[in-house]
Amino acid sequence: MALALLFVMPASMQAASLERPDDSLRRHLTQVISESDSFEDRFDAEVWLMDMSNRLKSRIPDDAERLDLLKNVHYEANKAGLHPELVLAVINVESNFDRWAISSAGAQGLMQIMPFWLKEIPEAGDNLFDIRTNLRFGCTILKHYLDKEKGDFTRALARYNGSLGKTWYPNRVFAALRKHWYKAR
């Protein structure tokens, strides 16, 4: 059921804005597309980046910062075997896209990674506030839990949050996914 949520598009939601991008956004988009190696083709990159960029604009107003984050989310999610939209939903719930977020438990960055993971996966980087490092840790950890739970998204997300056996956290991620990050396939 949870997997189905990844692909459901609520009828009340509309496609990305039909407003034409301004010159600054167009320049940044062209640069990000040319640098990206996680998309199958240029058209897929442009469609996904524009769509997600429009959805994220209210949280990250700077075009270059927003597109760089999306490029990295797409890359790290695909590298780990996750849907980028799921990763965006996790970030939405964990830090609301604040790369400098620190939880009361000490978790850091976009995906709220606990510092002890630096010792567990030392080759992934050492700065959890670095976007690429944080995404690499978060995506790798989430994929590990998804594999451990044999594809059960609810249990994997609960493990990720440290709330195994409870559904409040996975339900928040699924709600964010449906409300903000769905992608019709």
C-alpha positions in Angstrom: 0.0 0.0 0.0 2.8 2.4 0.9 4.5 1.9 -2.4 1.2 2.7 -4.2 1.3 6.1 -2.4 4.4 7.0 -4.3 2.5 6.9 -7.5 -0.9 8.3 -6.6 -1.6 11.8 -7.9 -4.5 13.5 -5.9 -7.1 14.8 -8.2 -7.1 18.2 -6.5 -3.4 18.8 -7.3 -2.5 20.5 -10.5 0.5 20.1 -12.7 3.5 22.3 -12.3 2.9 26.0 -12.9 2.5 27.1 -16.6 4.4 30.3 -15.8 7.5 30.6 -17.9 10.8 30.5 -15.9 12.7 33.7 -15.7 16.1 34.1 -17.2 18.0 33.4 -14.0 16.1 30.1 -13.4 16.5 29.1 -17.1 20.3 29.7 -16.8 20.6 27.6 -13.6 18.4 24.9 -15.0 20.5 24.6 -18.2 23.7 24.4 -16.1 22.2 21.8 -13.7 20.9 19.7 -16.6 24.3 19.7 -18.3 26.0 18.7 -15.1 23.6 16.0 -14.0 24.4 12.3 -14.6 21.4 10.7 -12.8 18.8 11.4 -15.5 18.2 9.1 -18.5 17.9 12.0 -20.9 17.9 15.8 -21.0 14.1 16.1 -21.4 13.5 13.9 -18.3 15.9 16.1 -16.4 14.2 19.4 -17.5 10.7 18.1 -16.7 11.6 16.7 -13.2 13.8 19.7 -12.2 11.2 22.3 -13.3 8.4 20.5 -11.6 10.2 19.9 -8.3 11.7 23.4 -8.5 8.3 25.0 -8.6 7.1 22.9 -5.7 10.2 23.8 -3.6 10.4 27.5 -4.5 8.5 28.8 -1.4 11.0 26.9 0.9 14.2 27.7 -1.0 13.8 31.0 -3.0 17.3 31.0 -4.5 17.2 29.3 -7.9 20.8 28.1 -7.9 20.6 26.6 -4.3 17.2 25.0 -5.1 18.3 23.4 -8.3 21.6 22.2 -6.8 19.7 20.5 -4.0 17.3 18.9 -6.4 20.2 17.6 -8.6 21.8 16.1 -5.6 18.6 14.6 -4.3 18.0 13.0 -7.6 21.5 11.7 -7.9 21.8 10.3 -4.4 18.3 8.8 -4.3 18.8 7.0 -7.6 22.3 5.9 -6.6 20.7 4.3 -3.5 17.8 2.8 -5.4 15.1 5.2 -3.9 12.5 7.4 -5.5 13.7 11.0 -5.3 10.2 12.1 -4.4 10.3 9.9 -1.3 13.6 11.5 -0.3 12.1 14.9 -0.7 9.2 13.9 1.5 11.6 12.6 4.2 13.5 15.9 4.0 10.3 17.8 4.2 9.3 16.1 7.5 12.8 15.8 9.0 14.2 19.4 8.5 11.7 21.3 6.3 14.6 21.8 3.9 16.8 23.5 6.5 20.3 22.2 5.8 21.5 23.6 9.1 18.8 21.9 11.2 19.9 20.2 14.5 17.4 18.1 16.4 17.1 18.0 20.2 18.7 14.5 19.9 21.6 15.9 17.9 20.6 14.7 14.4 22.0 17.1 11.7 21.2 18.5 8.3 18.5 17.9 5.7 17.9 14.3 6.4 18.7 14.6 10.2 21.6 12.2 10.4 22.9 11.2 13.8 26.7 11.9 14.1 27.5 8.3 15.1 26.9 7.4 11.5 30.2 9.2 10.6 32.1 6.3 12.3 29.9 3.7 10.7 30.3 4.9 7.1 33.6 6.9 7.1 34.1 7.0 3.4 30.9 8.9 2.8 32.2 12.2 4.1 32.6 13.9 7.5 30.4 17.0 7.4 26.7 16.2 7.9 25.8 19.8 7.0 27.3 19.3 3.5 24.3 18.6 1.3 25.8 15.8 -0.7 27.2 14.1 2.4 23.9 14.4 4.3 21.9 13.0 1.3 24.4 10.2 0.8 24.1 9.1 4.4 20.3 9.6 4.5 19.6 7.7 1.3 22.0 4.9 2.2 20.5 4.4 5.6 16.9 4.6 4.4 17.7 2.1 1.6 19.4 -0.2 4.1 16.2 -0.1 6.3 14.0 -0.7 3.3 16.0 -3.8 2.4 16.0 -5.0 6.0 12.2 -4.6 6.1 11.8 -6.4 2.7 10.3 -3.4 1.0 7.9 -2.4 3.8 8.0 1.4 3.5 6.1 1.9 6.8 8.6 -0.2 8.8 11.6 1.2 7.0 10.6 4.8 7.6 9.8 4.0 11.3 13.3 2.5 11.6 14.9 5.5 10.0 13.2 7.8 12.5 13.9 5.4 15.5 10.2 4.8 16.0 9.9 1.2 14.9 6.5 -0.2 15.8 4.8 3.2 15.5 3.2 4.7 12.4 3.1 8.4 13.2 6.4 9.1 11.4 5.8 7.1 8.3 2.3 8.6 8.1 3.8 12.1 8.2 6.2 11.2 5.4 3.4 9.6 3.3 1.2 12.7 3.8 4.1 15.0 2.7 4.6 12.8 -0.3 1.0 12.9 -1.3 0.6 16.6 -0.6 3.8 18.0 -2.0 6.0 15.5 -3.8 3.9 13.0 -5.8 4.9 12.5 -9.4 2.6 11.0 -11.9 4.4 8.1 -13.6 
